[in-house]
Amino acid sequence: MGRLLFLVFVIAILALAMWWISREWSGNADRVADAKKEVHRYLDRTGSELAELAADDAAAVDLLGEAADRLNTARTQLASATTLGQVRVARETARGGFYFIRKAREAMGLDPGPPIPN
């Protein structure tokens, strides 16, 4: 009787562990998808800022070039991201693009624009 009770207990623990792991994996996929959507919004904003700005001095051209490089790098990182950590790296790269756009706007004598998202 004791062995049967132990076996039922072990099976219940294994079933609970399998349920929890499957729940975490499916939830993680949802969180990754949500995080990717947020980064896509950042990339869209960066792309539209780059399309609108036309630099006339060398410093602003270099800064916009750096922002464009960050945009392309973030797109590549996001395309291959499968974990939240990888999406966070792409997000930080996109935020770096915002930094260079703000600096380019300042170099052109314009308002730096909206703040960099957190």
FIKOLZA-1660 file (N, C-alpha, C; in steps of 0.1 Angstrom, whole numbers, plus 5000, padded with zeros to 4 digits):
% residues 118
   i   px   py   pz ch aa at
   1 5008 4988 5000  A  M  N
   1 5000 5000 5000  A  M CA
   1 5009 5013 5000  A  M  C
   2 5020 5012 5007  A  G  N
   2 5029 5024 5008  A  G CA
   2 5035 5027 4995  A  G  C
   3 5039 5016 4988  A  R  N
   3 5045 5018 4974  A  R CA
   3 5035 5024 4964  A  R  C
   4 5023 5019 4965  A  L  N
   4 5013 5024 4956  A  L CA
   4 5010 5039 4958  A  L  C
   5 5010 5043 4971  A  L  N
   5 5008 5057 4975  A  L CA
   5 5019 5065 4970  A  L  C
   6 5032 5060 4972  A  F  N
   6 5044 5067 4967  A  F CA
   6 5044 5069 4952  A  F  C
   7 5040 5058 4945  A  L  N
   7 5039 5059 4930  A  L CA
   7 5029 5069 4926  A  L  C
   8 5017 5070 4932  A  V  N
   8 5007 5080 4928  A  V CA
   8 5012 5094 4931  A  V  C
   9 5019 5095 4942  A  F  N
   9 5025 5108 4946  A  F CA
   9 5035 5113 4935  A  F  C
  10 5044 5104 4931  A  V  N
  10 5054 5107 4921  A  V CA
  10 5048 5110 4908  A  V  C
  11 5038 5103 4904  A  I  N
  11 5031 5106 4891  A  I CA
  11 5024 5120 4892  A  I  C
  12 5018 5123 4903  A  A  N
  12 5012 5136 4904  A  A CA
  12 5022 5147 4904  A  A  C
  13 5033 5145 4910  A  I  N
  13 5044 5156 4910  A  I CA
  13 5049 5157 4895  A  I  C
  14 5051 5146 4888  A  L  N
  14 5056 5147 4874  A  L CA
  14 5045 5154 4865  A  L  C
  15 5033 5151 4867  A  A  N
  15 5022 5157 4859  A  A CA
  15 5022 5172 4862  A  A  C
  16 5023 5176 4875  A  L  N
  16 5023 5190 4878  A  L CA
  16 5035 5197 4872  A  L  C
  17 5047 5191 4872  A  A  N
  17 5059 5197 4866  A  A CA
  17 5057 5198 4851  A  A  C
  18 5051 5189 4845  A  M  N
  18 5050 5189 4830  A  M CA
  18 5040 5200 4827  A  M  C
  19 5029 5202 4834  A  W  N
  19 5019 5212 4832  A  W CA
  19 5025 5226 4834  A  W  C
  20 5033 5228 4845  A  W  N
  20 5040 5240 4847  A  W CA
  20 5049 5244 4836  A  W  C
  21 5058 5235 4832  A  I  N
  21 5067 5237 4821  A  I CA
  21 5060 5241 4808  A  I  C
  22 5050 5234 4805  A  S  N
  22 5043 5237 4792  A  S CA
  22 5036 5251 4793  A  S  C
  23 5031 5254 4805  A  R  N
  23 5025 5268 4807  A  R CA
  23 5036 5279 4805  A  R  C
  24 5047 5277 4811  A  E  N
  24 5058 5287 4811  A  E CA
  24 5063 5288 4796  A  E  C
  25 5064 5277 4789  A  W  N
  25 5069 5278 4775  A  W CA
  25 5059 5286 4766  A  W  C
  26 5047 5282 4768  A  S  N
  26 5037 5289 4759  A  S CA
  26 5036 5304 4763  A  S  C
  27 5036 5307 4776  A  G  N
  27 5036 5320 4781  A  G CA
  27 5048 5328 4776  A  G  C
  28 5059 5322 4776  A  N  N
  28 5072 5329 4772  A  N CA
  28 5071 5333 4757  A  N  C
  29 5065 5324 4749  A  A  N
  29 5063 5327 4735  A  A CA
  29 5054 5340 4733  A  A  C
  30 5044 5341 4741  A  D  N
  30 5035 5353 4741  A  D CA
  30 5043 5365 4745  A  D  C
  31 5051 5364 4755  A  R  N
  31 5059 5375 4760  A  R CA
  31 5069 5380 4750  A  R  C
  32 5075 5370 4743  A  V  N
  32 5085 5373 4733  A  V CA
  32 5078 5380 4721  A  V  C
  33 5066 5376 4717  A  A  N
  33 5058 5382 4706  A  A CA
  33 5054 5396 4710  A  A  C
  34 5050 5398 4723  A  D  N
  34 5046 5412 4727  A  D CA
  34 5059 5421 4727  A  D  C
  35 5070 5416 4732  A  A  N
  35 5082 5424 4732  A  A CA
  35 5087 5427 4718  A  A  C
  36 5085 5418 4709  A  K  N
  36 5089 5421 4695  A  K CA
  36 5080 5432 4689  A  K  C
  37 5067 5432 4692  A  K  N
  37 5059 5442 4687  A  K CA
  37 5063 5456 4692  A  K  C
  38 5067 5457 4705  A  E  N
  38 5072 5469 4710  A  E CA
  38 5085 5474 4703  A  E  C
  39 5094 5465 4700  A  V  N
  39 5106 5469 4693  A  V CA
  39 5103 5472 4679  A  V  C
  40 5093 5466 4673  A  H  N
  40 5089 5469 4659  A  H CA
  40 5084 5484 4659  A  H  C
  41 5077 5488 4669  A  R  N
  41 5073 5502 4669  A  R CA
  41 5085 5512 4670  A  R  C
  42 5095 5508 4678  A  Y  N
  42 5107 5516 4679  A  Y CA
  42 5114 5517 4666  A  Y  C
  43 5114 5506 4659  A  L  N
  43 5121 5506 4646  A  L CA
  43 5114 5514 4635  A  L  C
  44 5100 5513 4636  A  D  N
  44 5092 5521 4627  A  D CA
  44 5094 5536 4629  A  D  C
  45 5095 5539 4642  A  R  N
  45 5097 5554 4646  A  R CA
  45 5111 5558 4641  A  R  C
  46 5121 5550 4643  A  T  N
  46 5134 5553 4639  A  T CA
  46 5135 5555 4624  A  T  C
  47 5129 5546 4617  A  G  N
  47 5129 5547 4602  A  G CA
  47 5122 5559 4597  A  G  C
  48 5111 5563 4603  A  S  N
  48 5104 5575 4598  A  S CA
  48 5112 5587 4602  A  S  C
  49 5119 5587 4613  A  E  N
  49 5127 5599 4617  A  E CA
  49 5139 5600 4607  A  E  C
  50 5145 5589 4603  A  L  N
  50 5156 5589 4594  A  L CA
  50 5151 5594 4580  A  L  C
  51 5139 5590 4576  A  A  N
  51 5134 5594 4563  A  A CA
  51 5131 5609 4563  A  A  C
  52 5127 5615 4574  A  E  N
  52 5123 5629 4575  A  E CA
  52 5135 5638 4575  A  E  C
  53 5146 5634 4581  A  L  N
  53 5158 5643 4584  A  L CA
  53 5167 5643 4572  A  L  C
  54 5171 5655 4568  A  A  N
  54 5181 5657 4557  A  A CA
  54 5192 5665 4563  A  A  C
  55 5204 5659 4566  A  A  N
  55 5215 5666 4572  A  A CA
  55 5223 5674 4562  A  A  C
  56 5228 5685 4566  A  D  N
  56 5236 5693 4557  A  D CA
  56 5251 5695 4562  A  D  C
  57 5254 5691 4574  A  D  N
  57 5268 5692 4578  A  D CA
  57 5273 5678 4581  A  D  C
  58 5286 5676 4582  A  A  N
  58 5293 5663 4583  A  A CA
  58 5289 5656 4596  A  A  C
  59 5289 5664 4607  A  A  N
  59 5286 5658 4620  A  A CA
  59 5272 5652 4620  A  A  C
  60 5262 5659 4615  A  A  N
  60 5248 5653 4615  A  A CA
  60 5247 5641 4605  A  A  C
  61 5255 5642 4594  A  V  N
  61 5255 5630 4585  A  V CA
  61 5260 5618 4592  A  V  C
  62 5271 5620 4599  A  D  N
  62 5277 5609 4606  A  D CA
  62 5268 5603 4617  A  D  C
  63 5261 5612 4624  A  L  N
  63 5252 5607 4634  A  L CA
  63 5240 5600 4628  A  L  C
  64 5235 5605 4617  A  L  N
  64 5224 5598 4611  A  L CA
  64 5228 5585 4605  A  L  C
  65 5240 5584 4600  A  G  N
  65 5246 5572 4595  A  G CA
  65 5247 5561 4607  A  G  C
  66 5251 5566 4618  A  E  N
  66 5252 5557 4630  A  E CA
  66 5238 5553 4634  A  E  C
  67 5228 5561 4634  A  A  N
  67 5214 5558 4637  A  A CA
  67 5209 5547 4627  A  A  C
  68 5212 5549 4614  A  A  N
  68 5208 5540 4604  A  A CA
  68 5214 5526 4606  A  A  C
  69 5227 5526 4610  A  D  N
  69 5234 5514 4613  A  D CA
  69 5227 5507 4625  A  D  C
  70 5224 5514 4635  A  R  N
  70 5217 5508 4647  A  R CA
  70 5203 5503 4643  A  R  C
  71 5196 5510 4634  A  L  N
  71 5183 5505 4629  A  L CA
  71 5185 5492 4622  A  L  C
  72 5194 5491 4613  A  N  N
  72 5196 5478 4605  A  N CA
  72 5201 5467 4615  A  N  C
  73 5210 5470 4624  A  T  N
  73 5214 5460 4634  A  T CA
  73 5203 5455 4642  A  T  C
  74 5194 5464 4647  A  A  N
  74 5183 5460 4655  A  A CA
  74 5173 5452 4647  A  A  C
  75 5171 5455 4635  A  R  N
  75 5162 5447 4626  A  R CA
  75 5167 5433 4625  A  R  C
  76 5180 5431 4623  A  T  N
  76 5186 5418 4621  A  T CA
  76 5185 5410 4634  A  T  C
  77 5188 5417 4645  A  Q  N
  77 5188 5410 4658  A  Q CA
  77 5173 5406 4661  A  Q  C
  78 5164 5414 4658  A  L  N
  78 5150 5411 4661  A  L CA
  78 5145 5400 4652  A  L  C
  79 5149 5399 4640  A  A  N
  79 5145 5389 4631  A  A CA
  79 5149 5375 4636  A  A  C
  80 5161 5374 4643  A  S  N
  80 5165 5361 4647  A  S CA
  80 5163 5359 4662  A  S  C
  81 5156 5368 4669  A  A  N
  81 5154 5367 4683  A  A CA
  81 5143 5357 4686  A  A  C
  82 5146 5348 4696  A  T  N
  82 5137 5337 4700  A  T CA
  82 5135 5338 4715  A  T  C
  83 5142 5346 4722  A  T  N
  83 5141 5347 4737  A  T CA
  83 5139 5361 4741  A  T  C
  84 5134 5363 4753  A  L  N
  84 5133 5377 4758  A  L CA
  84 5146 5384 4759  A  L  C
  85 5157 5377 4762  A  G  N
  85 5170 5383 4763  A  G CA
  85 5174 5389 4750  A  G  C
  86 5172 5381 4739  A  Q  N
  86 5176 5385 4726  A  Q CA
  86 5168 5397 4721  A  Q  C
  87 5155 5397 4725  A  V  N
  87 5146 5409 4721  A  V CA
  87 5151 5421 4729  A  V  C
  88 5155 5419 4741  A  R  N
  88 5160 5431 4749  A  R CA
  88 5173 5437 4743  A  R  C
  89 5181 5428 4738  A  V  N
  89 5193 5433 4731  A  V CA
  89 5189 5441 4719  A  V  C
  90 5180 5437 4711  A  A  N
  90 5175 5444 4699  A  A CA
  90 5168 5457 4703  A  A  C
  91 5161 5457 4714  A  R  N
  91 5155 5469 4720  A  R CA
  91 5165 5479 4723  A  R  C
  92 5176 5475 4730  A  E  N
  92 5186 5485 4734  A  E CA
  92 5194 5490 4722  A  E  C
  93 5195 5482 4712  A  T  N
  93 5202 5487 4699  A  T CA
  93 5193 5497 4693  A  T  C
  94 5180 5495 4693  A  A  N
  94 5170 5505 4687  A  A CA
  94 5171 5518 4695  A  A  C
  95 5171 5516 4708  A  R  N
  95 5172 5528 4717  A  R CA
  95 5185 5536 4714  A  R  C
  96 5196 5529 4711  A  G  N
  96 5208 5536 4707  A  G CA
  96 5206 5544 4694  A  G  C
  97 5198 5539 4685  A  G  N
  97 5194 5547 4673  A  G CA
  97 5187 5559 4676  A  G  C
  98 5178 5559 4686  A  F  N
  98 5171 5571 4690  A  F CA
  98 5181 5581 4696  A  F  C
  99 5191 5577 4703  A  Y  N
  99 5201 5586 4709  A  Y CA
  99 5208 5593 4697  A  Y  C
 100 5212 5586 4687  A  F  N
 100 5220 5592 4676  A  F CA
 100 5211 5602 4668  A  F  C
 101 5198 5598 4667  A  I  N
 101 5189 5607 4660  A  I CA
 101 5187 5620 4668  A  I  C
 102 5186 5619 4681  A  R  N
 102 5185 5631 4689  A  R CA
 102 5197 5640 4688  A  R  C
 103 5209 5634 4688  A  K  N
 103 5222 5641 4687  A  K CA
 103 5223 5647 4673  A  K  C
 104 5218 5641 4662  A  A  N
 104 5218 5646 4649  A  A CA
 104 5209 5658 4648  A  A  C
 105 5197 5657 4654  A  R  N
 105 5188 5668 4654  A  R CA
 105 5194 5681 4661  A  R  C
 106 5201 5678 4672  A  E  N
 106 5207 5689 4679  A  E CA
 106 5218 5695 4670  A  E  C
 107 5226 5687 4663  A  A  N
 107 5237 5691 4655  A  A CA
 107 5231 5700 4643  A  A  C
 108 5219 5697 4639  A  M  N
 108 5213 5705 4628  A  M CA
 108 5206 5717 4633  A  M  C
 109 5206 5719 4646  A  G  N
 109 5199 5731 4652  A  G CA
 109 5185 5729 4654  A  G  C
 110 5180 5717 4654  A  L  N
 110 5166 5714 4656  A  L CA
 110 5163 5710 4670  A  L  C
 111 5150 5710 4674  A  D  N
 111 5146 5704 4687  A  D CA
 111 5150 5689 4687  A  D  C
 112 5155 5684 4698  A  P  N
 112 5160 5670 4698  A  P CA
 112 5148 5660 4696  A  P  C
 113 5136 5665 4698  A  G  N
 113 5125 5656 4696  A  G CA
 113 5120 5649 4709  A  G  C
 114 5112 5639 4708  A  P  N
 114 5107 5632 4720  A  P CA
 114 5118 5625 4727  A  P  C
 115 5116 5623 4740  A  P  N
 115 5126 5615 4747  A  P CA
 115 5128 5601 4743  A  P  C
 116 5139 5595 4746  A  I  N
 116 5142 5581 4743  A  I CA
 116 5133 5573 4752  A  I  C
 117 5126 5563 4746  A  P  N
 117 5118 5554 4754  A  P CA
 117 5126 5546 4764  A  P  C
 118 5120 5543 4776  A  N  N
 118 5126 5535 4786  A  N CA
 118 5126 5521 4783  A  N  C
% end
